[in-house]
Amino acid sequence: MVKDRTLHSCWLRFWSFVTGLGMAVFSYLTIDHFFKANFPETIFTGAFCDLSSFFNCDSSAYSSIAHFQGIPLGYWGLVLGILVIIGVVLPSDRLEKVNKLLSLANGLGVLGLFFYSVFFLKSLCLLCTGYYVFSLLNFYLFWKFGIRADYPGWYGFIKDLVIGSLKPLVVIGMLTIMGAYGFHLFYQTKKDAMLGGVATKVVKEFYSLELVENPSFISPYWTARATENFEEAPIRIVEYADFLCPDCLFLFKQLEQLKKEYEGKINIAFQFFPLEAKCNEVVEKDLHPGACELSYIAAYNPSKFLQIHDEIFRNFEKAKDPAWRLELAKKYGVEAALTDDRTKELVKQIIETGKEYQKTSDRYSYGIRSTPTMIINNRMIIGTLPYAHLKAIIESLLAEQEEPETGQTRFLENWVDTRQIKK
C-alpha cells in the first residue's frame, strides 16, 4: 500500500484538522439547537431561527429525520469530526483508512440531506450547511491526497479499504452505540421533564405575563367554536397567523390536536396577519409573497373559511404557487375574492388590530410584529411552544375555573406548628 497519506504534509495535516474541527463544531451546534428547539426551558427563550422562510433551522429541528429514538442526527457528525481530529493527532494507516471510507459515506449522506432540505423541507439550516461544507472538504482531502490501495478499481477499494477497516470499525461502532444510548436516555429525560418541572415553570411564567385586552375587533373567522360569544368559553385563543409562515404550520398542527382534546371548551379566532407588504402596514416585513391573496380567498365566504383554512395548511408548499392559489379559489367558487374591496377592507381591519398592542421590541413599532402570536385568555405568547407546554397552560387555565368537588381542596395544606411547646 502506497504511503501517500493525508497527514504526510504539514499543510494537509493542518487542513485535515480544520475540517474535522469544523465538522465537530457545527455538529455540536446542531445538537444544541435540536434540544433547545424541541425542549425550551422557558416560555421566553424558544430557539426558533427566523432569518427567513428559507434559511430556517427549525424546519430541520422538527423534521422526521432530525433524530432516531432521541439520538439527534448531529451526533453522528460529531463522532466523524472527532475521528478526523484523532487521526491528525494520532496518525496511523489503519485509522486513515477508516476515516477515508467514512468520508465517502458521510459525503453521500450530506448530499442526500442537502437535497432533502432544499426540495422536501423547502428550507436550509445554516448550521447544517456549515457541516456540509466541512464534510465535503474533508471528503476531497481524503480522496485526493489520502492513503491509496495497492490494487486499482473496486477490488482494491473492497480489499484494502472496506475489509481493512472492518476491525477498527467494529470497535468504533460499539463505542459510538454506547454514546448514542446516552443521548437516547438524555432525550427521554428531557421529554419527561417537559411534562414535569419544566412544564410547571412554563405555566408559572405564563401567569407572570401582563394581562392584555383582546383586540377591539375579534375576527369573525373561528377555527374552533364552543360558545357563540367569544368571551364565554373557558379557553379563548386569538391567533395572529400567516398562511405561509412555517411556524404557523407548526401551530396549526398543535391546535388541531388541542381542538380534539378540549372540544366544547375552546374558542379560537383566526386573526389574519400576513407578513406581506401588499396588505400589511403594521410590520415592516415582506416575507411571504402570496399570503395576502390566501387571506382574501379564505375570508371571502365565511361559511367556507374553515375548509379553505385547513386545505391551505395541509398543502403548505403548494400554497406558495400562484397557480395553485387560483385553482383553490376556483374550487370553492371565490375567485372574486382577489378583487373584492369589501373582503380586502375586512382583512385590513383585522390586520390593523395589531397596532393596538404596546411594542415588545425596540425593532418594531407594535406588539404584534411576527407570526404566530397568540393571546390565550388575555396573555400574549409570541412564537410557538412544545405541545406539552401548551397543553400544560390549557390544563392550568381549566383547573383554575373548575369548582372543587365536595370534600376536596385545590391546595395542599401541610402546616407545621413551629412555635415552641410550652412546658
Secondary structure as GFF3:
##gff-version 3
##sequence-region A 1 423
A	DSSP	three_ten_helix	6	8	.	.	.	ID=ss1
A	DSSP	alpha_helix	10	38	.	.	.	ID=ss2
A	DSSP	alpha_helix	57	62	.	.	.	ID=ss3
A	DSSP	beta_strand	67	68	.	.	.	ID=ss4
A	DSSP	beta_strand	71	72	.	.	.	ID=ss5
A	DSSP	alpha_helix	73	89	.	.	.	ID=ss6
A	DSSP	alpha_helix	93	116	.	.	.	ID=ss7
A	DSSP	pi_helix	117	121	.	.	.	ID=ss8
A	DSSP	alpha_helix	126	145	.	.	.	ID=ss9
A	DSSP	alpha_helix	153	156	.	.	.	ID=ss10
A	DSSP	pi_helix	157	162	.	.	.	ID=ss11
A	DSSP	three_ten_helix	163	165	.	.	.	ID=ss12
A	DSSP	alpha_helix	166	194	.	.	.	ID=ss13
A	DSSP	alpha_helix	197	208	.	.	.	ID=ss14
A	DSSP	beta_strand	222	224	.	.	.	ID=ss15
A	DSSP	three_ten_helix	230	232	.	.	.	ID=ss16
A	DSSP	beta_strand	235	241	.	.	.	ID=ss17
A	DSSP	alpha_helix	246	261	.	.	.	ID=ss18
A	DSSP	beta_strand	266	272	.	.	.	ID=ss19
A	DSSP	alpha_helix	291	299	.	.	.	ID=ss20
A	DSSP	three_ten_helix	302	304	.	.	.	ID=ss21
A	DSSP	alpha_helix	305	314	.	.	.	ID=ss22
A	DSSP	three_ten_helix	318	320	.	.	.	ID=ss23
A	DSSP	alpha_helix	322	331	.	.	.	ID=ss24
A	DSSP	three_ten_helix	335	338	.	.	.	ID=ss25
A	DSSP	alpha_helix	341	352	.	.	.	ID=ss26
A	DSSP	three_ten_helix	353	356	.	.	.	ID=ss27
A	DSSP	beta_strand	373	376	.	.	.	ID=ss28
A	DSSP	beta_strand	379	382	.	.	.	ID=ss29
A	DSSP	alpha_helix	387	401	.	.	.	ID=ss30
###
